[in-house]
Amino acid sequence: MDTQQISAPSRAPSAGVVHINIRLTDGYSIISNRLSQHRDMSLLAIGLGTHIQSLPAGRRIGVKALAAVFPESEARIAAALRELEHHGFLRRTRERVQGGRVATRTESYNHPEAAARRAGAAPVAPVTPAVPAATSAPAPAPAPAPAPVRVPEREPAPALVHVPASEPVVVRDPVPDPDPVPRLVPSPAAPKPPPPPLPFPRRPSAPLFDEAARLLAGLQVSAPLFALSEVDVERLTPGVAAWLERGVRPDALRVALTDDPPVPLRHPAKLVRHRLIALLPPPVPAAVPVVPLQNCDDCDRAFRSPVPGCCGECRDVRAYADDGPCLLGA
């Protein structure tokens, strides 16, 4: 009894399909790559052509017979049959059989181009009727012979080669890729990074911290789920103070901390801490200082200066006046 032999590549490719082929001794069909890799036919037509090639001779392949086996509709199966007929893999002719009936003859080709060349090159010998010996009475003319029908010859199926039993084939595992893709998911034993720190105000003050503590303690009034303990209020006060320092109104801050909580809310203090860190608004940009208006001591005109004094023109006049008399030569 023959043994199944497994053929595997010595080195698996790093990408794409890998074929694990087992030598078959029964229950298989030979399909040409001209059909399985056809670029101008749909996958449905290629699959239907492969199925027709695997059927035994004499099996019906009408639309209704195929629709009873496969889940595709009769319209899709009919369209796939037209594709196969258009590209030469299928040929359907109508012939008259005994009893005056008309039957459809279906021919399936695995190599349409070769079958067409062979049908065109096969010469048809003319049929010459036998002439009887001469007699006294002339013999009647023989009836014309029917025209021969050219039937394309099928390519012979390749003979099966039986491999004798031999030593078992050792299947080697595929060689791993020398440059494996780095693992993006950390292992469970990896140390967890420390949590981000809570925001802290740049200019802390006692009134700012008192207002932040009152806001945290009063969250349960508008949102009963956010009942914080005294320890939680003390820990979260710097974060709320940082929000208030950045110009956020208490009502807007209260909504940002308590809006749309998860159900059920198991740890309100952790949710408040997370939102204080993740939703922290940017600091308010510093206001451009406005230089006040001053009145000039000499001309009484207005000019901008942080300190009172003289305007620029009066300062120039004073500077030239301090230089003393100037003597000009004739």
C-alpha positions, 0 to 999 in steps of 0.5 A: 500500500502506498504511503502519503508523502508530504512535500513542504518547501525547505524555507517558508517565505516571509510573506504571502501564501505557503503551500502545504501539498499532500500527494493525492492518489484518488479523489482529485481532478486536474485543473489547468492554470488557464482556468484557475488563474484567468484574469478576465473572468470572475471568481464565480465563473472560475469556481464553476468551471473548476466544479464542471471539470471535476464532474464525471461525463454525463452529469447534468450542469443546467442552471436549475441543477447547479442552483439546487446544489450551490447557494448562488441564484440562477441568474448568477449561475447563468452569468457564470456559464456565459462567461465560461462559454465566452472564453471558450471553456464551455461549448453548448450545441443543440443536436437532434437525437432519435425520436425527433427530439432536440438535446443540448450537448455540453463540452467542457475544455481545460485548454480551449486554445489547444482544442481549437488548434487541434480541431482546425488542423485535423483533416477530414477525409472525403467519404467515397462510395463504392462503385458496383461492377458494370452490368447490363442495367445501370445501377441507381446512383447511391445516396449522398453520405452524411457530412462527417461531424468533427469532434475535437479530441480531448487531451489524454489525462496524465498517468498517475505515478505511484511512488513506492513506499520508502523512508518517511519524509521528515517535514521541517518547521519553517525557518523563522524570520530573522527580523521578527516584528517587535512585540507591541503588547507588554508582557503581564510581568512588565512593570507598569508606568507610574500614574501621571501627577495631579496638576498643581497651581503655579501661584498657590494661595490659601483662598484658592485652596479653600475655594477648591475644597468647597467645590469638591465637598459640594459635588454630591449636592448636584451629583449624588454619586460623587460623594467624596471622603475627607481624605479624597477632598484633601488629595484632589484639592490641588488639581481643582485649584489648578483649574480655578487658577486657569480661569475655569468657572466653578460651574463649568468645572463641576460639569466637567468632573461629574457629567456622563459618569459610567454605570455603575460608578464604583470609584468616584474619586478615581474618576475625578482624578482622571478627569482633572488630569486628562481634561486640564485646560491650557493656562490663560495667556498673560495679558499685555500690560497697558502703559499709562498716559502721562502729562509732559511737565514742560509742554503739558502734552499727553504721552505714554510712559510708566513714570511721569516726566517729559515727553521725547521732544522736550527731553531732546530740547533739554539735552541740547540746552545743556550743551552751552553756547555754540560759536559759529565762524564766519 
